């Protein structure tokens, strides 16, 4: 078959398949706590005129502990001051708990405790987005999320949440931002009975928060796997690779596994990367059905379609692609829920089938987040070894 005709056939076939699959109705009943938690628009507050805002705030800039990654600036309300910082001299970034970097308090008042602005930091261990980290943080601490704010940079997310502390109700407005291997959270914490008075200036103040030194270091070291001289992909070093013996270049595969970091080495997630020669595929939908049957052999039953993702940051050589997300359950125990993600791409003279098997986001959100991040890393990096003239490297 002529290569141009073959490539055109591939694109048309995948398009028709995606159209066929998308006509299936995603389960409207999939209204679970995690999805609902994300569906919170940030409340809007009246904006203070710029000249009035400048008059009632001052510029605070610092590089705590001499750490360039923590250097920041923000306009704080006039009269807010930092206490004696001697207790912060023993700075040691934890991977478990947010550590204090800077704290500023509002002037004292009789009717309630003072509001405060604080910056905290955490050392990240696994590749993750700011949104995923924030939701884990909210769930782990039992906060009530009232609003989310998204930015163009997926390493930054804003939130509004309510929490109880010693019987008192507080409102927290935050910016959580990944900088290199650190999660940095800037937040205002305000007694609930003072929130309406301070909401506008706090919202405007957080808009001025800026990290002064961008650190592009990846959270995790990445390894690269080569499919002979055909294709390549990257994956987090914390995952274990197992490549299958190559008996024919018509079908090539590799598996990366997220193994629990304890003596059991239990499987917490698995990604399979399969390349199939376009000349060997007669029916793409049948190929996908065979792929789904492989999950059945592993004891998982694929249920309803959750979503289809068509907008994704594929490499330039990817001619067409989409990702289908499915609910799945254990064949022996329906209460054990999973998610199956299936990415389908046209890559040179191959179809790529990249699958993720993971506990569901509602059952194990931390594990799910880590698995999804690894899946996205793998799929984003999938590329041809040798590119055509004119294609970017």
Phi, psi and omega per residue, in radians:
X1 nan 2.343 3.100
X2 -1.008 2.403 -3.044
X3 -1.066 -0.722 -3.137
X4 -1.110 -0.760 3.113
X5 -1.109 -0.701 -3.141
X6 -1.063 -0.795 -3.123
X7 -1.142 -0.718 3.104
X8 -1.097 -0.726 3.114
X9 -1.072 -0.715 -3.138
X10 -1.071 -0.853 -3.100
X11 -1.067 -0.785 -3.134
X12 -1.117 -0.726 -3.122
X13 -1.104 -0.810 -3.134
X14 -1.139 -0.679 3.126
X15 -1.064 -0.808 -3.134
X16 -1.146 -0.654 3.126
X17 -1.147 -0.782 3.133
X18 -1.078 -0.687 3.126
X19 -1.126 -0.730 3.128
X20 -1.101 -0.797 -3.103
X21 -1.195 -0.616 -3.074
X22 -1.253 -0.295 3.107
X23 -1.326 -0.261 3.017
X24 -1.186 2.514 -3.063
X25 -1.514 2.013 3.049
X26 -1.026 2.561 -3.047
X27 -1.138 1.975 3.089
X28 -1.199 -0.318 3.135
X29 -1.319 -0.101 -3.107
X30 -1.376 1.101 -3.135
X31 -1.949 1.227 -3.057
X32 -1.708 3.008 -2.971
X33 -1.039 -0.684 -3.087
X34 -1.162 -0.809 -3.131
X35 -1.085 -0.732 3.127
X36 -1.146 -0.609 -3.118
X37 -1.120 -0.630 3.120
X38 -1.273 -0.439 -3.001
X39 -1.503 1.095 -3.106
X40 -2.335 1.879 3.078
X41 -1.286 2.529 3.118
X42 -1.226 2.192 3.068
X43 -1.038 2.523 3.140
X44 -1.802 2.474 -3.112
X45 -2.168 2.654 -3.137
X46 -0.975 2.344 -3.111
X47 -1.522 2.408 3.114
X48 -1.408 2.382 3.080
X49 -0.913 2.481 -3.005
X50 -0.995 -0.783 -3.113
X51 -1.134 -0.626 3.108
X52 -1.216 -0.670 3.113
X53 -1.109 -0.796 3.137
X54 -1.074 -0.708 -3.110
X55 -1.132 -0.527 -3.054
X56 -1.815 0.263 3.100
X57 -2.407 2.930 3.049
X58 -2.397 2.692 -3.110
X59 -1.454 2.136 3.074
X60 -1.971 2.163 3.119
X61 -2.378 2.476 -3.090
X62 -2.843 2.827 2.993
X63 -2.178 1.481 -3.060
X64 -0.986 2.358 3.070
X65 1.017 0.298 -3.125
X66 1.207 0.268 -3.114
X67 -1.590 1.950 -3.080
X68 -1.040 -0.567 -3.116
X69 -1.193 -0.312 -3.126
X70 -1.729 -0.082 -3.109
X71 -1.055 2.346 -3.039
X72 -2.575 2.940 2.920
X73 -2.541 2.648 3.129
X74 -2.845 2.633 3.011
X75 -1.647 1.983 -3.131
X76 -1.722 2.661 3.086
X77 -1.033 2.471 3.125
X78 -1.008 2.380 3.116
X79 1.666 -0.207 3.092
X80 -1.382 2.260 -3.043
X81 -2.284 2.721 3.094
X82 -1.635 2.372 3.082
X83 -1.314 -3.096 3.072
X84 -1.003 2.146 -3.055
X85 -1.641 0.230 -3.071
X86 -1.049 -0.539 -3.116
X87 -1.259 -0.074 3.140
X88 -1.820 0.139 -3.062
X89 -1.230 -0.505 3.131
X90 -1.531 1.267 -3.047
X91 -1.429 2.132 3.113
X92 -2.515 1.936 -3.043
X93 -1.280 2.131 -3.116
X94 -1.643 2.719 3.031
X95 -1.703 -0.009 -3.080
X96 -1.920 -0.762 -3.034
X97 -2.157 2.552 3.030
X98 -1.188 2.234 3.122
X99 -1.801 2.532 -3.107
X100 -1.218 2.332 3.099
X101 -1.961 -0.719 3.121
X102 -2.764 2.567 3.122
X103 -2.479 2.396 3.095
X104 -2.326 2.418 -3.102
X105 -1.984 2.592 3.029
X106 -1.248 2.882 3.047
X107 -1.034 2.643 -3.138
X108 -1.134 2.672 3.089
X109 -2.531 2.722 -3.041
X110 -1.387 -0.672 -2.955
X111 -1.330 -0.275 3.140
X112 -2.867 3.004 3.076
X113 -1.193 2.887 -3.095
X114 -1.334 2.626 2.988
X115 -1.364 2.834 3.106
X116 -2.549 2.669 2.984
X117 -2.001 2.304 3.138
X118 -2.457 2.636 3.032
X119 -2.040 2.263 3.115
X120 -2.244 2.777 -3.105
X121 -2.460 2.719 -3.100
X122 -2.522 2.491 3.060
X123 -1.523 2.154 -3.133
X124 -1.522 2.529 -3.125
X125 -1.903 -0.516 -3.055
X126 -2.171 2.643 3.105
X127 -1.088 2.208 -3.058
X128 -2.803 2.716 3.061
X129 -1.578 2.836 3.115
X130 -1.077 -0.671 3.141
X131 -1.091 -0.785 3.137
X132 -1.119 -0.745 3.128
X133 -1.086 -0.781 -3.093
X134 -1.049 -0.774 -3.108
X135 -1.141 -0.678 3.039
X136 -1.019 -0.776 -3.116
X137 -1.077 -0.762 3.135
X138 -1.125 -0.797 -3.130
X139 -1.131 -0.779 -3.077
X140 -1.118 -0.544 -3.079
X141 -1.728 -0.041 3.093
X142 1.234 0.480 3.115
X143 -1.300 2.727 3.016
X144 -1.750 1.917 -3.083
X145 -1.371 2.245 -3.109
X146 -1.970 -0.264 -3.134
X147 -2.993 2.592 3.075
X148 -2.231 2.515 3.110
X149 -2.226 2.198 -3.091
X150 -1.857 2.637 3.127
X151 -2.170 2.918 3.112
X152 -1.058 -0.617 3.133
X153 -1.453 2.072 -3.132
X154 -1.234 -0.110 3.081
X155 -1.483 0.146 -3.092
X156 -2.459 2.383 3.121
X157 -2.637 2.551 3.103
X158 -1.936 2.715 -3.140
X159 -2.621 2.795 3.010
X160 -2.305 2.130 3.128
X161 -2.478 2.836 -3.115
X162 -2.072 2.479 3.110
X163 -2.631 2.840 3.105
X164 -1.842 2.454 3.062
X165 -2.535 2.031 -3.098
X166 0.921 0.721 3.079
X167 1.429 -0.088 3.130
X168 -1.754 2.504 3.114
X169 -1.673 2.313 -3.132
X170 -2.203 2.674 3.023
X171 -1.977 2.323 3.131
X172 -2.109 2.234 3.035
X173 -1.964 2.147 -2.949
X174 -2.271 2.744 2.859
X175 -2.155 2.145 3.095
X176 -1.988 2.191 -3.017
X177 -2.434 2.315 3.073
X178 -1.513 2.279 3.070
X179 -2.328 1.812 -3.044
X180 1.146 -2.172 -3.141
X181 -1.669 0.225 -3.082
X182 -1.983 2.497 2.877
X183 -1.749 2.164 -3.140
X184 -2.042 2.194 -3.130
X185 -2.084 2.135 3.034
X186 -1.849 2.248 -3.079
X187 -2.608 2.547 2.944
X188 -1.714 2.337 3.073
X189 -2.108 2.112 -2.963
X190 -2.272 2.338 3.013
X191 -0.971 2.425 -3.037
X192 -0.987 -0.579 -3.103
X193 -1.321 -0.093 3.101
X194 -1.927 -0.075 -2.985
X195 -1.065 -0.818 -3.088
X196 -1.064 -0.540 3.133
X197 -1.271 -0.574 -2.986
X198 -1.886 -0.105 -3.003
X199 -1.007 -0.759 -3.051
X200 -1.172 -0.850 -3.094
X201 -1.200 -0.547 3.107
X202 -1.193 -0.795 3.128
X203 -1.048 -0.720 -3.121
X204 -1.253 -0.632 3.116
X205 -1.102 -0.765 -3.115
X206 -1.126 -0.440 3.079
X207 -1.139 -0.382 -3.124
X208 -1.608 -0.094 -3.129
X209 -1.193 2.288 -3.093
X210 -2.553 2.342 2.960
X211 -1.479 2.264 -2.953
X212 -1.490 -0.325 -3.116
X213 -2.258 1.840 -3.134
X214 -1.287 2.223 3.113
X215 -1.945 1.983 -3.079
X216 -1.625 0.178 3.111
X217 -1.051 2.328 3.090
X218 -1.237 2.574 -3.140
X219 -1.097 -0.794 -3.134
X220 -1.984 2.604 2.962
X221 -1.183 2.447 3.130
X222 -1.889 2.416 3.000
X223 -1.809 2.740 3.120
X224 -2.102 2.408 3.080
X225 -2.032 2.383 -3.124
X226 -1.907 2.292 2.952
X227 -1.620 1.500 -3.073
X228 0.865 -2.291 3.082
X229 -1.846 0.418 -3.041
X230 -1.678 -0.973 -3.038
X231 -2.612 3.004 -3.129
X232 -2.672 2.763 3.023
X233 -2.674 2.801 3.115
X234 -1.932 2.720 3.130
X235 -2.678 2.720 -3.119
X236 -1.118 2.463 -3.097
X237 -1.125 -0.357 -3.135
X238 -1.335 -0.159 3.088
X239 -1.654 2.627 -3.106
X240 -1.762 2.227 -3.114
X241 -1.639 2.418 2.976
X242 -2.348 1.957 3.136
X243 -1.683 2.423 -3.129
X244 -1.414 2.556 3.082
X245 -0.990 2.353 -3.125
X246 -1.600 1.856 3.131
X247 -1.702 -0.410 3.095
X248 -2.682 2.534 3.140
X249 -1.398 0.016 3.082
X250 -1.272 -0.516 3.139
X251 -2.438 2.041 -3.117
X252 -2.235 2.434 -3.114
X253 -2.576 2.770 3.053
X254 -2.626 2.658 -3.130
X255 -2.207 2.356 2.995
X256 -2.103 2.422 -2.998
X257 -2.185 2.453 3.025
X258 -1.678 1.761 -3.088
X259 -1.704 2.360 -3.121
X260 -1.048 2.390 -3.048
X261 -1.462 1.134 3.042
X262 -2.683 -3.005 -3.043
X263 -1.165 -0.419 -3.090
X264 -1.329 -0.480 -3.079
X265 0.905 0.657 3.138
X266 -1.143 2.661 -3.107
X267 -1.452 2.079 3.114
X268 -1.774 -0.204 3.132
X269 -3.124 2.684 -3.121
X270 -2.569 2.380 3.093
X271 -2.104 2.251 3.072
X272 -1.983 2.290 3.087
X273 -1.975 2.027 -3.098
X274 -2.130 2.214 3.023
X275 -1.936 2.247 -3.124
X276 -2.196 2.231 -3.139
X277 -1.009 2.335 3.132
X278 -1.067 -0.456 -3.136
X279 -1.306 -0.259 -3.121
X280 -1.677 -0.156 -3.074
X281 -1.732 2.079 3.093
X282 -1.741 -0.488 -3.121
X283 -2.522 1.886 -3.059
X284 -1.162 -0.652 3.129
X285 -1.143 -0.653 3.088
X286 -1.147 -0.649 3.095
X287 -1.080 -0.722 3.115
X288 -1.182 -0.680 3.106
X289 -1.105 -0.672 3.083
X290 -1.112 -0.664 3.127
X291 -1.113 -0.734 3.123
X292 -1.150 -0.586 3.107
X293 -1.132 -0.501 3.096
X294 -1.103 -0.613 3.079
X295 -1.193 -0.616 3.103
X296 -1.088 -0.653 3.117
X297 -1.164 -0.450 3.107
X298 -1.479 0.008 3.099
X299 1.633 0.269 3.128
X300 -1.975 2.417 3.087
X301 -1.894 2.059 3.109
X302 -1.340 2.195 -3.103
X303 -1.748 -2.109 -3.025
X304 -1.529 2.756 3.066
X305 -1.342 2.181 3.102
X306 -1.443 -0.833 -3.017
X307 -2.885 2.818 2.991
X308 -2.184 2.215 3.132
X309 -1.846 2.094 3.124
X310 -1.933 -0.410 3.096
X311 -1.625 1.921 -3.077
X312 -2.635 2.626 -3.086
X313 -1.461 1.233 3.071
X314 -1.307 2.819 2.978
X315 -1.130 2.749 -3.084
X316 -1.052 -0.488 -3.089
X317 -1.312 -0.234 3.119
X318 -1.274 2.012 -3.064
X319 -1.345 -0.554 3.137
X320 -2.877 2.586 3.114
X321 -2.940 2.790 3.056
X322 -2.736 2.893 3.126
X323 -2.268 2.229 3.045
X324 -1.830 2.377 3.133
X325 -1.963 2.244 -3.110
X326 -2.180 2.571 2.847
X327 -1.345 2.587 3.062
X328 -2.552 2.810 3.131
X329 -2.471 2.784 3.093
X330 -1.215 2.279 -3.095
X331 -1.081 -0.491 -3.110
X332 -1.654 -0.339 -3.084
X333 -2.545 1.709 -3.051
X334 -1.102 -0.319 -3.125
X335 -1.316 -0.273 3.095
X336 -1.537 1.919 -3.021
X337 -1.808 2.533 -3.130
X338 -2.349 2.980 2.942
X339 -2.208 2.436 3.059
X340 -2.047 2.144 3.064
X341 -1.915 2.296 3.134
X342 -2.188 1.989 3.069
X343 -1.736 2.336 3.130
X344 -2.161 2.216 -3.124
X345 -2.386 2.728 2.972
X346 -1.811 2.081 -2.992
X347 -2.313 1.730 -3.104
X348 1.038 -2.186 3.121
X349 -1.663 0.373 -3.098
X350 -2.251 2.683 2.829
X351 -1.680 2.445 3.040
X352 -1.921 2.286 3.063
X353 -2.096 1.910 -3.090
X354 -2.016 2.094 -3.044
X355 -2.098 2.617 3.054
X356 -2.176 2.305 2.995
X357 -2.022 2.138 -3.031
X358 -2.571 2.623 2.920
X359 -0.992 2.670 -3.090
X360 -1.186 2.728 -3.136
X361 -1.108 -0.509 -3.116
X362 -1.357 -0.487 -3.118
X363 -1.501 -0.779 -3.081
X364 -2.461 1.402 -2.997
X365 -1.130 -0.693 -3.137
X366 -1.061 -0.838 3.137
X367 -1.107 -0.756 3.121
X368 -1.029 -0.777 -3.132
X369 -1.062 -0.790 -3.137
X370 -1.110 -0.715 3.138
X371 -1.141 -0.768 -3.126
X372 -1.128 -0.704 3.114
X373 -1.074 -0.735 3.123
X374 -1.159 -0.693 3.103
X375 -1.072 -0.806 -3.135
X376 -1.123 -0.699 3.095
X377 -1.048 -0.799 -3.129
X378 -1.096 -0.820 -3.078
X379 -1.220 -0.683 3.120
X380 -1.122 -0.546 -3.050
X381 -1.599 -0.162 -3.119
X382 -1.060 2.154 -2.968
X383 -2.653 2.787 3.036
X384 -1.344 2.577 3.054
X385 -1.231 -0.866 3.124
X386 -1.919 2.195 -3.093
X387 -1.848 2.762 3.109
X388 -1.245 2.723 3.097
X389 -1.042 2.317 3.123
X390 1.734 -0.271 3.109
X391 -1.498 2.555 -3.120
X392 -1.222 2.674 -3.135
X393 -1.470 nan nan
